[in-house]
Amino acid sequence: MNRIILIETSTSLCSTALAEDGRVICERISSEPRAHASMTAPYVMEVLEERGMKVSDCDAVAVSKGPGSYTGLRVGVSTAKGLCFGAGIPLISVGTLDTLVWQAIDGGLLPEGCRHIVPMIDARRMEVYTATFSPDGRQLTETTASIIDSETFKPLLEEGPVLFIGDGAMKCKDVIGSPDAHFVDCCPKASSMLTPALKALEEGRFEDVAYFGPFYLKEFITTTSKKKLF
């Protein structure tokens, strides 16, 4: 029997789940704006209490490592590290793009004859965090921050149907404009982390709780207010 706490906070959606023996047995999801800091830890406690369990009853905590929202990732990773440190259990990280890919595969969202899956996390304007995956979940290209235009995915689309999935997918729909392009607008959910998290658990691929940090892909940039305070 294995039990994993799953935490996904990389986008506007805040979600946690509890998995036991390879299936999700309970979860919590909120799309309330800026709810990550106030809801992530309570949600974890709620799913555990629902099953009459403690953190130490679990075999690992899996958390979204990014790319994604700077603040959301920090909240999720901090929460996961605290749980692991306190209970003495391993930390697993799952890429945000991997979660979206398995959300498509496990959710039966692939179009007929799908040749590639392209998860997209919204960055800004026409920029997204993305990579290309095979229909069985293998990552084929490096994760990049890409500005999308009509030529970006032309070679992929010439091979056949492509699924674009994530909160950055729909803003690219009109630009990509191909009949072989299929779009699903969604945020990654904690429950969809299960397949890669289980594989990491089985292979013993754990993060160093003391030194692990989110994969931001791009440096966080602060701005100085132009308003005069005095």
N, C-alpha and C positions, 0 to 999 in steps of 0.2 A: 504494500500500500504506500502510495506517495501523495503528499499534500503540498501544494504550492500556492502562495499568496501572489496575486498578479496585480500590478499597479501601472496604469497608463495615464499620463498627465502631459503628453507632449503637444497637445493642441488645445482647442477651446473646450473639449470634452474632458471631464474628470471621471475616471472609472476605476473600480477595483473589482476583483473577483477572487473566488476561492475554488481551487481545483482539487479533486480527489480521484485517484485511480484513473487519470487520463480524461476526466470530464469535468466541466464547470458545474459546481453544485449551487453556487449563489453568487450574485454580483450586485453592484451598486453603480449607477450612472447619473451624472448631472451635467447639463449643458448651461447651468447658471453662470453668467459671466464672472470671471475672477474668483471662482469658487475653490480652486485647487488648494490654497493654503488652509482654508477653513474646513474642507470636507475630506481630504485624502485620508488623513489618519483616522477620523471618526468612521469613515466608510470601511476601513480595514477592520476596525474593532467590531463593527456591526456584522460583517460577514462571518467573522470568527464566533461571535456570540450566538449568531443564528444556528450554528452547528455545535455549540457548546465546547468550543476549542480555545486554546491559547496559542500565541505565536510559536512557542516552543514545541507545540505538537506538529508543526509543519517542517518539511524537509528543506525548504528554500523560499526566498522571496525573489520574484522576477519583476524587474522594473524597466520601463521604456528608457533607452539611453539616448534617443535622438536620432536624427535632427528634429528640431521643432521649436516650440516656444521656450525662450530662455528661462522665464520665471517658472513655467509649468514643469520643465525638466528638473530645475533645481529643487522644487517642492517634492516631486516624486522620488528623486534620487536620495534626497535628505531623509525622507520618511523611510524608504527601504533600507538605507544604511543603519538608521536608528533601530529598526526592528531586528535586523540581522545581528547587530552588535549586542543588543540587549538579550536576545534569545540564543546567541551562539550558533546561528544557522547560516548556510551559504547565501551569497548574493549572485543572482543571474541577471544579465542585461540582455535585452532584446531590442534590436533596431526598430525604429518607428516604421520604416518602409517595409521591413519583414512582417510586422504586424498587419499592415494593410494588405500585403500579398496573401497572407493566410486568411484574412477576413474575406478575401475574394474566393479563395480556393475552398475553404471550409463552408462558406456561405452559399456556394453554388452560383456565384456571380459571373463566372467566365462565359463569354459568348461562344457559340459553337465554332469550333475550329480555331480557337484562340492560339496565337503563336507567341505572344509576349504579354507580360503584365508590367505596367508602368505606374507605380505608386507615386503620388504627388502630394507633398506637404506645402501649403501656401507660405510663401515668403513675403514678397511685396510686389506690387504692380504685376508684371508678367513673369516674375521669377518664382521658381518652385525648387524645393529640395526633391531630388528624384534619382532613380536608377532604373535599370531594365532587368526584369526577372523572367525566367522561363515559366511555363504553366505548371510545373511541379515545384516551384518555389526556390529555384536556384538563382542566386544573384549573378548576373552576367556582366555588369558594368559597375564602375565605381560610383559611389554616392557623390552627387555634385549639386551645386546651386546653379541652376540653368535658367536663362531667359528664353522663353518659348516663342518661336515664330513658325511660320508655315513650313519651313524646311527641317525643323529640329528632328522630327520622328519619321520623315519621309521614307528612309531606307527600311525601317521596321514595318511600316504600313504596306510597303510593296510586297512584303512576305505573307501578309494575311492579317486577320483580325487582331487588334490590340486592345486590351482593357486598360483604361486610364482610371485610377481610383484614388480618392483622397479629397481633402478639403481644398486642394489646389487644382483639381481636375476640371471642374466646370468652367472656370475662367479661361481655360485654354481651348474650350470646345470650338468656338467660332474661328479661332486662329488655325487650329489643326485641320478642321474641315475635310475629313475623309470619310467615306461610307464604311470603311473598315475600322474606324475609331469608335470605341464604345466607352461611355463615361458613367462612373458611379460617384456621386457626391456624398462623402461620409468622412467621419473622423475615426481614427483607430480606437478600438475598444480593448479593455483589459482581457476579456474572454478570448480574443483572437490571438493573444500572445501564447496560448497554451502549447501549440505544436512546437514552435522553436524553443520554448522554455523547457518542455519535457526532453527534447533532444539534448539540450545543454546539461540538464540534470543527469541524464543517462551517461553522458560522456565526461561528466565531472568538470565542465567548463565554467568555473566560477570566477568572480571578480574579487579583487582585494578590497575588502570593506573599508579599510583605512584610506586608500588612495584613489579609488574609483571616482570618476567625474563624468558628467554628461558629454555627449558628442554634439557640440553645438554647430559644427561645420563652418560657421562664420562667427567671427568675434562679435561679442555684444558691444554695441556702440551707444554711448551715452551722449545726450545733447544738453547744451546749456540754455536755460531759459533766457529769452530776450527781454522779459519783463523786469522792470526795475523794482526791487524789493524795498528800497528806501529812497 
